[in-house]
């Protein structure tokens, strides 16, 4: 009887461990069910879907309708001479802006008063670079609004009061929005989800409409201001959006109108960037409504500058060279001497070609390292990371677009002269660089952070658990420690790969900063070189550059942040 | 000791059942891991990601670059007078088309020769309506190409031979592609995934480029042909894309050029639709590369016409009325009498308003029924269904765009006369109808099919399994049958709701057929009514209508198919 009893008690102890395993697995299943909220693939598991509910649909339709109506009004105000004036567009925008502001105030008040309004925070959402950028560009936008108000107050006797009302309302909107997004960007709202979804989509539409209007105004301004003198034919554009045609007839009350007008046009690009940043953050918040996050294991990965040396040094050289050429370029281009201008362009292109070549080759090396290193990829469904990748690729489209338009323009103009040849080479190399860098970043963001690989393996491998279990059952003895060998032991072997990866990331990071600074602070070789406006009409070219460039700037900033993340996880 | 032993043996038998449960759950987990292929949400489970591999990235970049280069060339050929001619664009297209054709032939040969090349089929992909549409529009496209060849052969002495080469190559491409997509639309390719991904993306880009060129040509043709007489200023457009300006100087060799030219322009819309259909199917195939499907439980849901009566009858009345007004409209509009034209427009708008009002109210009733009926939603991650919904909403954007442009145009023109008032009402009601119908279809497609609810519950409810298990452990007796009561018993109570839903679906289906036929066979009230071209410039308006309309037609066809599916599952 004793062996039987013993066997019985053994199997009972095995039973206990099996029970524990069963519960652990069941817990894992319920975790999956909760965290996937409606995106489970398997037949058999059918949790009630939360994602596609009525609020989701309604908010989508609100945004869609507001945007399409906005597009129609903007198109009308651009192409029509008389019937659709800028006032109509401004009234529509004021309406949107006020509604969004009211909603944001309501949201702020409501969430701070209701207990458990926000149970979870998405640690990936609203990273610090995005929020800092938002504040920076927000300040510039408010200054722009103030300049606009002063300008239009000076012309009060001949302009519609709507023109003063809009910057006032916009300034309030920018301040409220920056405050709300700074504090609440990470929220996963749990109460009144439908209203929150609709409100967020309204805010998103407002930001996109403001972006659209700013881009249009900027393009029209460039079209009429520097290239074509105001002829009869062009008056329509002035009338429509800006009332600039009336400038000659309308007297300024305080004699500073010209100054403020110039000043606020310099600040337009910042307002465009602000709208893009706010849109991205609002979209993430909308995605996170109703999401239940497991409080995320924030990687406490340290970053030491002394780990890497060659990358940052090379990057610094590129940065300094970039800044130097940028300053020289800006000085030379502003002169009227066409020879100086061409020299400045040639210098700018050479600088860019060198930077982009170096970046391509180092990103390529990084990709090859990723391919050699068979580390597992994180494949958990993570909305923020998906969005990150989407925004990255989406923002790069702007730069792609400009490059391809340049390539076609230069090729069709016959590639005459050094400037054009360099312009062509620069555009082609940039295309290649964008492809490789995107691939590098997407791969890098999907990799498992290095330090956690060992821990992860323990939970990850269900088959191992099963095998362990079978082993236990057959041997009837519970081994003290059947965990896989921690991979940290293998750390030494991998370190040269990791080090090179870190060097590459640091180098690319500084290069991207360089390529961010140059256009962000006003270099526009696309307009200084005449090949674009010659081949396409000026307005088309201005539209392409004005839509593509802010996305390009956003892309470089986003790349810097992503590279930093990849560097930490490498 | 006996009780102890008994307890031990009991717990051992419980252990056995627990073991079985454990294995069942583990099987479920591995099913999830296989079928989710890289989209698992939970921390802990980290299968190696298959989705975002290098082939995926490379194919994406190929498509992106081809499309952006194409956009640049098309823009150049539209705006530039001399440097970028239609020949450049055609050479680019011929290259793309030949590459895609070669790849498709390779794919066909390779998959038919290699054993296990296609292990799985996606039963949702390439539904019969899509494939039939593809064949229908494919035939029209080939006829268009033949007409084009005859036309350009007649003008061989003064046109570039590229103009003949392109339709020849395109005809071959259309034939090969229609054949390949007809047979392989459901494939989930398992071998040479990277090459297949790249090939599919190349084909997708080719189709989108052909679509883009067709839309541009159609818009330019409408701009120069019916409205403006060819002045010096417009010659550039003719030169650029079509060589039509040379028509007066160039003599036709067989005297039938005019006839064939007119004929092939009538067939353009079919070619545009063909490209959209082929793009949608190629995209689904690309999504399905490497996907491992559990062979899907195809619903054997029968459809009997006698289940429903009121809906189909009312729908038939709308259909007949629609066809009648369509014929009268086409006859009246072609006359030069402006009074007749206005009457035709008024009739058309009234017909549309009535149809759209009825559709909105019935779709709204359907939505309310969905809200009352608490049936569970299917929430499995299903790429085909997500794509279905995406295509539906995306295609509806075309119609939305036209509606909003119309609304803004009519409002800004001051809503003078009956025609404008009706036009405005029609556009506004169509917007509402689109929103409600989209909501109805999205909700409907996400619902669990009725008949299977009972079976699904058994697998779905992990908590029930757990509870059952706990119950067993505590009572130590395995109950013979703890399954939930099959919901079929409740069928009688729900049948009135289901019947009304089926009636609604049948009615909406026939109404959508009506709204599909009218634009598909040539009614263009957008051009017969002058308010659009008056407010926007003609070219902008033509672009909006020519981009929006094919999507609108696609939307109506897609709605018909989705409504049929919702009707079956109701």
Interface residues (C-beta under 8 A of the other chain):
Chain A: X5 X8 X9 X11 X12 X14 X15 X18 X19 X21 X22 X25 X26 X28 X29 X30 X31 X32 X33 X35 X36 X38 X39 X40 X41 X42 X43 X44 X45 X46 X47 X48 X49 X51 X52 X54 X57 X60 X61 X64 X65 X68 X69 X71 X72 X73 X75 X76 X79 X80 X83 X84 X88 X294 X297 X371 X376 X377 X378 X379 X380 X381 X382 X393 X397 X400 X401 X404 X405 X407 X408 X409 X412 X413 X414 X431 X435 X438 X439 X442 X443 X446 X448 X456 X459 X460 X462 X463 X466 X469 X535 X536 X537 X540 X544
Chain B: X5 X8 X9 X11 X12 X14 X15 X18 X19 X21 X22 X25 X26 X28 X29 X30 X31 X32 X33 X35 X36 X38 X39 X40 X41 X42 X43 X44 X45 X46 X47 X48 X49 X51 X52 X54 X57 X60 X61 X64 X65 X68 X69 X71 X72 X73 X75 X76 X79 X80 X83 X84 X88 X294 X297 X371 X376 X377 X378 X379 X380 X381 X382 X393 X397 X400 X401 X404 X405 X407 X408 X409 X412 X413 X414 X431 X435 X438 X439 X442 X443 X446 X448 X456 X459 X460 X462 X463 X466 X469 X535 X536 X537 X540 X544
